[in-house]
């Protein structure tokens, strides 16, 4: 993280260490590909293993602006170290440059974040839903998507005494 | 030289082929091929769960393949975000129904990191024992099923016999066969039953015998070797790029195991080796799994021999339920019990990413807490997800018959991929 901050002083918006000792860096969206390329290609850092990517909807958190955070986890086999990158984007323009060209593993994780949170990854080669069907409206993991909202493709038969998962507000 | 349009008099008369002999080609020509699209799954014997593989074929060659994950989803993340931390446990069980305890303990490890909690030594040992038992069942199923789908029924039966024995031990330990929900934040649910260790040791002896049988039946079997050796190859560089971990990555020759790289619980006390392959093909992935089971047995024997006495869960009523006499006899006990059950564990606000080595690779958890009794965000980095993502890269341009062993040995698990 020190090396990233030294290399790209204006890219890093914030740095902190979480309770378990993991180092985080919040990157400005437009710098993400450059920072990731540096992390991957620098022979000493060598963050070549793509861990995963996901988004967080901060709607109900104390700090809810900007609304979405996209998190990337990369791993360096040489240094035996995880690195955690974070990009914050607003609700009106949830766009992040894609890392799919750099890491092939990013392709599916970014599709997952697009599917569940509606984050658009620019320059993604194949940005379409991965788990849900094409007719699905909205993004189910956003906090304003109701837990018991249902979008059946075919009408469901009414069954009175069935318990449909957690949460008690509203009746299916 | 005989005219090719006439039947060759030197060859024996064969009524089945004589009619075609004048065409000179029927038996020797290339097979007819046409472009077609085939759906493998969602209920194909070789595809797991609800996975559908949309395969475009040119003859028997796969031109294009598009894995569709399917609709098994239970809404894992959303469900977890609406129940207390402890109530997430049954959901984590169902990510990988063959190694439920690993998912349990991995999740709990992340929660404990978030709280900043050190669990008792005995609990750490029991977590290691549970994890390694479930690593055995997972690998036994994978190896057995690979044998089965290559046409060998016996290795599958041997695998199942060993798995049944281990699952009997798991049942005695946890009270459940598949979905154990055995861990608790701060430790584990119950101590080892009396006489259980000896039973496990006997089970391990039998498992080793059965492994030997499976090894003998498969490793030098002509059909098995022909179908797995040199098929489904991925280079180490590509595997890393896709984010592969676990046995599939180690089969490419990458020495990476979180139990060694970032030892958690008491793993650094045990003597075991990280199994590494060379070629990254199906055969190596099979061999790596086979040898990893032997290493698991080694760890289990050491852990059972050296397990210390002591508490199995932290003595902190804000995190662990108070002992029952306290609940029934004291007002503090009742209050602590009530608050834990109704409100859940109050995890301080913050975030953490923590990973453990599950049977198929790095099982990572990214947890965000807003300081209340429920997780704000639960992200699971399922090891099967990147592995399935790389399937088109491995198999495009190869034969349809290679798809089955490849799909077997990458061992993608529906529950965790489909979340």
HADDOCK unambig.tbl for C-alpha pairs under 7 A between the chains (distance, minus, plus):
assign (segid A and resid 18 and name CA) (segid B and resid 351 and name CA) 6.47 0.50 0.50
assign (segid A and resid 18 and name CA) (segid B and resid 352 and name CA) 6.41 0.50 0.50
assign (segid A and resid 19 and name CA) (segid B and resid 114 and name CA) 6.33 0.50 0.50
assign (segid A and resid 20 and name CA) (segid B and resid 113 and name CA) 5.54 0.50 0.50
assign (segid A and resid 20 and name CA) (segid B and resid 114 and name CA) 6.48 0.50 0.50
assign (segid A and resid 20 and name CA) (segid B and resid 352 and name CA) 6.55 0.50 0.50
assign (segid A and resid 48 and name CA) (segid B and resid 240 and name CA) 6.49 0.50 0.50
assign (segid A and resid 48 and name CA) (segid B and resid 241 and name CA) 6.26 0.50 0.50
assign (segid A and resid 49 and name CA) (segid B and resid 240 and name CA) 4.86 0.50 0.50
assign (segid A and resid 49 and name CA) (segid B and resid 241 and name CA) 5.62 0.50 0.50
assign (segid A and resid 49 and name CA) (segid B and resid 243 and name CA) 5.13 0.50 0.50
assign (segid A and resid 50 and name CA) (segid B and resid 241 and name CA) 6.22 0.50 0.50
assign (segid A and resid 50 and name CA) (segid B and resid 242 and name CA) 6.42 0.50 0.50
assign (segid A and resid 50 and name CA) (segid B and resid 243 and name CA) 4.48 0.50 0.50
assign (segid A and resid 51 and name CA) (segid B and resid 243 and name CA) 5.73 0.50 0.50
assign (segid A and resid 52 and name CA) (segid B and resid 381 and name CA) 6.21 0.50 0.50
assign (segid A and resid 56 and name CA) (segid B and resid 377 and name CA) 6.94 0.50 0.50
assign (segid A and resid 61 and name CA) (segid B and resid 370 and name CA) 6.61 0.50 0.50
assign (segid A and resid 80 and name CA) (segid B and resid 261 and name CA) 6.29 0.50 0.50
assign (segid A and resid 103 and name CA) (segid B and resid 241 and name CA) 5.60 0.50 0.50
assign (segid A and resid 103 and name CA) (segid B and resid 242 and name CA) 6.75 0.50 0.50
assign (segid A and resid 104 and name CA) (segid B and resid 241 and name CA) 5.87 0.50 0.50
assign (segid A and resid 104 and name CA) (segid B and resid 242 and name CA) 5.27 0.50 0.50
assign (segid A and resid 105 and name CA) (segid B and resid 241 and name CA) 6.02 0.50 0.50
assign (segid A and resid 105 and name CA) (segid B and resid 242 and name CA) 3.77 0.50 0.50
assign (segid A and resid 105 and name CA) (segid B and resid 243 and name CA) 5.56 0.50 0.50
assign (segid A and resid 105 and name CA) (segid B and resid 386 and name CA) 6.17 0.50 0.50
assign (segid A and resid 108 and name CA) (segid B and resid 389 and name CA) 6.55 0.50 0.50
assign (segid A and resid 131 and name CA) (segid B and resid 69 and name CA) 6.33 0.50 0.50
assign (segid A and resid 131 and name CA) (segid B and resid 70 and name CA) 6.63 0.50 0.50
assign (segid A and resid 131 and name CA) (segid B and resid 71 and name CA) 7.00 0.50 0.50
assign (segid A and resid 141 and name CA) (segid B and resid 78 and name CA) 6.22 0.50 0.50
assign (segid A and resid 166 and name CA) (segid B and resid 79 and name CA) 6.42 0.50 0.50
assign (segid A and resid 166 and name CA) (segid B and resid 82 and name CA) 6.86 0.50 0.50
assign (segid A and resid 167 and name CA) (segid B and resid 82 and name CA) 6.53 0.50 0.50
